[in-house]
Every structure is written in structure tokens, then in C-alpha cells.
Amino acid sequence: MTEAVDTNFIRSTNDFAFKLYKQIVFNETKNVIISPFSISTCLSFAAMGSAGETAIEMLSVMEYDIVAGKKAIANNFGKIIAGLDENNNLKIANKIYVMESYQVKQSFGEIATRTFRSEIDTVDFKKSIETAKTINQWVEQKTNEKIKDLISPDSLNDKIRMVLINAIHFKGTWTHQFNPENTRPMPFWISPNESTDVPMMNIKKLFKYGIFDELGFAALELSYVDNDISMIILLPHERIGLGKLEENLPNLDISDLLTKMHFRAVELSLPKFKIEFDIDLKQLLKKLGMAGIFSDSADFSELLVQKVPLKVSKVIHKAFIEVNEEGTEAAAATDIAIMACCPIIPVQFIVDRPFHFVLFDRRNRVSVFNRRLHNPTAA
């Protein structure tokens, strides 16, 4: 049994996740999926090697308690990772690639291997094609070949000193699987007056369900077999209600939401979909106040033994999800390149309009994946 994670730390992690998600979807009209945990892990991992104003900036933007310091952050991450490791359906992997002839500081190396459970390898970033292939093969392996080509060869050069990678993969089987024979085309409203036919899965079972009229949505929890992770679907009352729902996300506590939901007989219609999404987070992190890590004045002096100036050049995040009758498969990877009670009548829950959902770890109280779906047929 893993140790309990500090409540304030959980709140900080989720607050940053929603803040970042809001920035990502602000100008996006397409489908979005991110793994807040993957992004937070990679950034926090990098923060362990920061110092001075750079450390203050990173910890502040990620909503961490600066007074508690990096040690407390690392300890809490260690507890979460240890807890998630007990989930046989979820695989998390961290890795550091260091330029050959450079050496990781002992203190950072200990945090990397003991707390973040990271492997450390040396590569020659000058050999960009070969090194990109090495990194991408590792990511593919850790994400069940769902995340491909995370790193492009042209993003690597002789100025790169270190690349930090976090990969996460989840595959769960529904507690109540959908019968494929009941899947049929149904309209999905992509605007108030425009719909497109999508393959809609249908089932009638007991699900945890709640109506939150004051917030403008209904919620339903889909559980997985022998799993602490579940899918929480937030369905707006209105066809154009997703924007308003997402504005309220930072104020939503998923754990609290679940306590207000109850088991009901539900006729559920849910679209099948498979989506891949990638983004360079550099500009978004700058908007959130984390600009210093990309500048020449960045201080990552706790990373390497060699006293060389280091800065972050890219923060790339790529995620994949597939939802079908059997269950859900999701994967994500983030990399940072561092440069030098039941009624008889069932309720209906028809997911036929843009919605938001969270893959939520109930025990650790963290969002593993966040997602909005505008159009199930759009790639």
C-alpha cells in the first residue's frame, strides 16, 4: 500500500492541469487530448535540476508550494508514481538522454532514479537521425506503439545536452462492455444546426450519474475492470455548452463531483472514436509565466556536473486515445529538450454533442488524461 499524497500537492497538480488545458483549448476548435500527469511529470522532473529564479518561476507556474521546496514535490511525485505503478493497466516510464561526455549530477541522478524511476542513457545528439530513432523507438515501446515520431531529427543538434522524456500508456476494459451489435449510426451535433452521423455504442446498465443544473451539465462515470481509473464524462445540457463547461473546469473538483453522483439505471449512447493530438507547449508555457526556462538566463545548474549554460528549447506533448465497445486505450508522451439507489425507469445519457471527459485515478485523485471531443469523425 503506497503512502498518502499531500492534499495540497494534489490540488496544485490538478489546478495546473486545468490551467494548461484551458490555454490549449482556447484557440482550438478541433478535438483535444492531453495527459496533464505526463506534462506535469516532465516539467517537475526538469524543475528538479533548476535553481534560483528559474526554480521559483517553474514551481510558481505549476502552483507548487515554493516554501515546501523541491524535495517535498519530488516525494509527492514518488508516492503518486508508486501508486500508479500498482495499476496493471497503466504504464509510466521516464527517461533522460544525456549528450555523451556529459554527466548528470549525483543529486539529480538520485532523484531521477529513486523518485521519478527514470532510466539514464547517453547519446550523441550530433547524430540527429540515429538519436531521434533511438528515442522514438523507446517511446513507441512504452506506449504500445501508439505514440510515434515524438522527436524529429531536425530538433536535435550538437547544442542539445539533455532530453527528458515521460511516456504513459493506459488500456482498460469496461466493467460493462458494449455489444457491437448495438452500435449504429446516430447524429452527433457539431454545431447547433449541423450534425454528422457517427458510430454510436449503446448500453443500458447501472452507472454512477448526476445532474448539475447549476453548472449546465450532466455527468456519468464509466468504470474499468479491476481499475482505480475511470472515465468521467461531462455532457453539457446544450449543443454549444462545451465552452461554458470548460470555463468552469478550474473550479471543478472531480473527487467532490463523484461524491454527489449516484448509481442509476442509464440508457447510454456513446460515440466510438480514435484521436491523436500533438502540440509544442513552448508558447503556452510562456503565456502562463514560464518564459525564463527558454531564455539564455535560465538556470539549470543542478542538472549536469559540467558547468555549461542550459535552457529549454522545446516542450513537445503528443497523445492518443481510442474508445470502442471493449474499452479505452490511451497513450501520451511529453519531452523536454534542454539546450545548452436505482429507479425502474432508466435515464437517458446520449452523448450526441461536444463534450469533455477525464480519465481520473480515484485513489491518487489525479487526472491522467483530459479530453474534449468536438467531432468523433475528425482526425
C-alpha positions in Angstrom: 0.0 0.0 0.0 1.5 3.3 -1.0 1.7 6.4 1.2 -0.9 9.1 1.0 -0.1 12.1 -1.2 -0.4 15.5 0.4 -3.8 17.0 -0.4 -2.4 20.5 -1.2 0.0 18.9 -3.7 -2.9 17.1 -5.4 -4.8 20.4 -5.6 -1.8 22.2 -7.1 -1.2 19.4 -9.7 -4.9 19.5 -10.8 -5.0 23.3 -10.8 -2.0 23.5 -13.1 -3.6 20.8 -15.3 -6.8 22.7 -15.8 -4.9 26.0 -16.3 -2.8 24.4 -19.0 -5.8 22.7 -20.6 -7.7 26.0 -20.7 -4.8 27.6 -22.6 -4.6 24.7 -25.1 -8.3 24.7 -26.0 -8.7 28.5 -26.0 -7.9 28.7 -29.7 -8.6 25.1 -30.7 -11.8 24.1 -32.4 -10.7 20.6 -33.0 -10.5 17.5 -30.8 -8.0 17.8 -28.0 -6.5 15.2 -25.7 -3.6 15.7 -23.3 -2.2 13.9 -20.3 -1.8 16.5 -17.6 0.1 14.0 -15.5 2.6 13.4 -18.3 3.2 17.1 -18.8 3.4 17.8 -15.0 5.8 14.9 -14.5 8.2 16.1 -17.3 8.2 19.7 -16.2 8.6 18.8 -12.5 11.3 16.4 -13.4 13.1 19.3 -15.2 12.5 21.6 -12.2 14.5 19.3 -10.0 17.5 20.4 -11.9 16.7 24.1 -11.8 18.0 26.7 -9.4 17.5 30.4 -8.4 14.9 32.4 -10.3 14.3 29.6 -12.8 13.3 27.2 -10.0 10.9 29.9 -8.5 9.4 30.5 -11.8 8.7 26.9 -12.6 7.3 26.0 -9.2 5.1 29.1 -9.1 3.6 28.5 -12.5 2.9 24.8 -11.6 1.1 26.1 -8.5 3.6 24.3 -6.1 4.4 25.5 -2.6 7.7 27.2 -3.0 8.4 27.2 0.7 8.0 23.4 0.9 10.6 23.2 -1.8 11.7 20.7 -4.5 12.2 17.8 -2.0 8.6 17.8 -1.0 7.5 17.9 -4.6 9.7 15.0 -5.5 8.5 13.0 -2.5 4.9 13.5 -3.5 5.6 12.6 -7.1 7.3 9.5 -5.9 4.2 8.5 -4.0 1.9 9.1 -7.0 4.1 7.2 -9.4 4.4 4.3 -6.9 0.6 4.2 -6.6 0.0 4.3 -10.3 2.6 1.6 -10.8 0.3 -0.8 -8.9 -2.2 -0.4 -11.7 -1.6 -3.2 -14.2 -3.4 -1.3 -17.0 -1.3 1.8 -16.7 2.4 2.0 -17.6 4.5 5.1 -16.9 8.1 5.5 -17.9 10.6 8.3 -17.5 14.0 8.6 -19.3 16.8 11.0 -19.6 19.1 11.1 -22.6 22.4 12.9 -21.9 24.9 14.1 -24.5 27.9 11.8 -24.4 30.9 13.1 -22.4 28.5 14.9 -20.1 27.5 13.7 -16.7 24.3 14.1 -14.6 24.9 15.5 -11.1 24.7 12.8 -8.4 21.8 14.7 -6.5 19.7 15.0 -9.7 20.5 11.4 -10.7 19.3 10.1 -7.3 16.0 12.0 -7.6 15.7 10.8 -11.2 16.2 7.1 -10.5 14.7 6.8 -7.0 11.7 9.2 -7.1 10.8 9.5 -10.8 12.0 6.0 -11.5 13.9 7.2 -14.6 16.5 5.5 -16.7 19.5 7.5 -17.8 21.3 6.9 -21.2 24.0 8.7 -23.1 23.6 9.5 -26.8 25.3 11.7 -29.5 22.8 14.4 -30.4 25.0 15.4 -33.3 23.9 12.1 -34.9 20.3 13.5 -35.1 18.7 10.9 -37.3 20.1 8.0 -35.3 19.4 9.5 -31.9 15.8 10.5 -32.9 15.2 6.9 -34.0 16.6 5.7 -30.6 14.3 8.0 -28.6 11.2 7.3 -30.8 11.6 3.6 -30.6 11.7 3.8 -26.8 8.6 6.0 -26.7 6.8 3.6 -29.1 7.7 0.6 -26.9 6.5 2.3 -23.7 3.2 3.4 -25.3 2.3 0.1 -27.0 3.3 1.7 -30.4 0.6 4.3 -30.1 2.9 7.3 -30.0 5.2 7.5 -33.0 7.8 10.1 -34.1 7.7 12.2 -30.9 11.1 13.6 -31.8 12.1 14.8 -35.2 15.7 14.7 -36.3 15.8 18.4 -37.0 15.0 19.2 -33.4 18.3 17.6 -32.3 21.8 19.1 -32.8 25.2 19.4 -31.2 23.9 22.1 -28.9 21.4 19.8 -27.2 22.8 18.5 -23.9 19.8 16.6 -22.4 16.3 15.4 -23.4 13.8 14.4 -20.7 11.0 12.0 -21.7 7.8 10.9 -19.9 5.7 8.2 -21.6 2.3 7.0 -20.3 0.0 4.3 -21.6 -3.4 3.1 -20.4 -5.6 0.3 -21.7 -8.7 -0.5 -19.8 -11.6 -2.9 -20.3 -15.1 -1.6 -19.5 -16.8 -3.1 -16.5 -19.9 -3.2 -18.7 -18.8 -3.8 -22.3 -20.9 -2.6 -25.2 -22.3 -5.1 -27.5 -21.0 -4.3 -31.0 -24.3 -5.5 -32.5 -26.0 -2.5 -30.8 -23.6 0.0 -32.3 -25.3 2.0 -35.1 -25.1 5.4 -36.9 -26.6 8.3 -35.0 -26.3 12.0 -35.4 -23.6 13.9 -33.5 -24.2 17.7 -33.3 -21.0 19.6 -34.2 -22.9 22.9 -34.2 -26.5 24.0 -33.2 -27.8 23.2 -36.7 -25.3 20.8 -38.2 -24.8 17.1 -37.4 -22.8 14.2 -38.7 -23.5 10.5 -38.4 -21.1 8.6 -36.2 -21.0 5.0 -34.9 -22.7 5.2 -31.6 -22.4 2.5 -29.0 -25.4 1.7 -26.9 -26.0 0.0 -23.5 -28.4 0.0 -20.6 -26.8 -0.6 -17.2 -26.2 0.8 -13.7 -23.8 3.8 -13.8 -22.8 6.4 -11.4 -24.7 9.5 -12.7 -25.5 13.1 -11.6 -27.2 16.2 -13.0 -25.6 19.5 -12.2 -28.0 22.1 -13.5 -26.2 25.0 -11.8 -23.1 24.1 -13.8 -25.0 23.3 -17.0 -24.1 19.6 -17.4 -24.8 16.0 -16.5 -22.0 13.6 -15.5 -21.6 9.9 -15.8 -18.8 7.6 -14.6 -17.7 4.6 -16.7 -15.6 2.2 -14.7 -12.9 -0.3 -15.9 -12.4 -3.9 -14.7 -10.1 -4.1 -11.6 -9.0 -0.5 -12.0 -8.8 2.7 -9.9 -9.1 4.7 -13.1 -12.5 5.6 -14.5 -13.8 7.8 -17.3 -15.9 10.7 -16.1 -18.0 12.2 -18.9 -19.2 15.8 -18.5 -22.0 16.4 -21.0 -23.3 19.9 -21.5 -27.1 20.4 -21.5 -26.8 22.5 -24.6 -25.3 21.7 -28.0 -23.0 24.7 -27.7 -22.4 24.3 -24.0 -18.8 22.9 -24.1 -17.2 26.3 -24.0 -19.0 27.4 -20.8 -18.3 24.0 -19.2 -14.6 24.3 -19.9 -14.5 27.8 -18.4 -15.7 26.2 -15.1 -13.2 23.4 -15.2 -10.6 25.1 -12.9 -13.4 25.3 -10.2 -14.4 21.7 -10.5 -13.1 19.1 -8.0 -13.7 15.7 -9.7 -13.4 13.8 -6.4 -16.1 16.1 -4.9 -18.2 15.7 -8.1 -18.1 11.9 -7.7 -19.4 12.1 -4.1 -22.5 13.9 -5.5 -23.2 11.2 -8.1 -25.3 8.1 -7.5 -26.0 4.8 -9.3 -28.9 4.9 -11.7 -30.2 2.7 -14.5 -28.9 4.6 -17.6 -29.5 4.2 -21.3 -26.1 5.3 -22.5 -25.2 6.2 -26.1 -21.5 7.0 -26.6 -19.6 7.5 -29.8 -16.7 5.4 -30.9 -13.6 7.4 -31.7 -9.9 7.4 -32.1 -7.9 10.6 -31.9 -4.3 11.7 -31.9 -3.2 15.2 -30.8 0.2 16.8 -30.6 1.4 20.3 -29.5 4.6 22.2 -28.8 3.8 23.8 -25.4 6.6 26.4 -25.6 4.4 29.4 -26.3 1.6 28.3 -24.0 4.1 27.9 -21.1 5.4 31.4 -21.8 1.9 32.8 -21.6 1.5 31.1 -18.2 4.6 32.8 -17.0 7.3 30.1 -17.6 9.3 32.1 -20.2 12.6 32.1 -18.3 13.3 28.5 -18.9 13.6 29.2 -22.7 15.9 32.2 -22.3 19.7 32.4 -22.1 19.4 33.4 -18.5 17.8 30.1 -17.5 19.5 28.4 -14.5 19.6 24.6 -14.7 22.8 24.3 -12.8 21.6 21.3 -10.8 21.4 19.1 -13.8 24.9 18.4 -15.0 28.3 18.2 -13.4 29.8 20.3 -16.2 29.2 24.0 -15.7 27.6 24.8 -19.0 24.7 27.2 -19.6 21.4 25.3 -20.3 18.0 26.3 -21.4 14.8 24.5 -22.6 14.4 24.6 -26.4 11.1 22.6 -26.8 8.3 21.0 -24.7 6.5 18.6 -27.0 3.4 16.7 -26.0 1.7 14.0 -28.1 -1.3 12.0 -27.0 -3.6 9.2 -28.4 -6.9 7.7 -27.4 -9.2 5.1 -28.7 -12.7 4.4 -27.3 -14.6 1.3 -28.5 -17.0 -1.4 -27.3 -14.3 -3.2 -25.4 -12.8 -0.3 -23.5 -10.3 2.5 -23.8 -6.7 2.7 -24.9 -4.8 5.9 -24.3 -1.2 7.0 -24.5 0.8 10.1 -24.2 4.3 11.3 -24.2 6.0 14.5 -23.3 9.6 15.5 -23.9 11.7 18.5 -22.9 14.8 19.1 -24.9 17.3 21.1 -22.9 19.7 23.1 -24.9 22.9 24.1 -23.8 -30.1 3.8 -5.4 -31.9 2.8 -8.8 -35.2 3.8 -10.4 -37.2 1.5 -12.6 -37.2 3.9 -15.5 -33.7 4.5 -16.8 -32.4 8.0 -17.5 -31.0 8.7 -21.0 -27.5 9.9 -21.4 -27.0 10.5 -25.1 -23.5 11.8 -25.9 -24.5 13.4 -29.2 -22.8 16.8 -28.9 -19.3 18.2 -28.0 -18.3 17.0 -24.5 -15.4 16.8 -22.1 -14.1 13.8 -20.2 -11.4 12.9 -17.8 -9.6 9.6 -17.2 -9.4 10.0 -13.4 -7.4 8.0 -10.9 -9.8 7.8 -7.9 -7.2 6.6 -5.4 -4.5 9.1 -6.2 -7.0 11.8 -7.1 -5.2 12.9 -10.3 -6.3 13.4 -13.9 -4.3 11.0 -16.1 -5.9 12.2 -19.3 -8.1 15.2 -20.1 -10.1 15.5 -23.3 -12.6 17.4 -25.4 -14.4 15.9 -28.3 -15.9 18.2 -30.9 -16.4 15.7 -33.7 -15.8 11.9 -33.4 -15.2 11.6 -37.2 -12.4 14.3 -37.3 -8.8 13.2 -37.1 
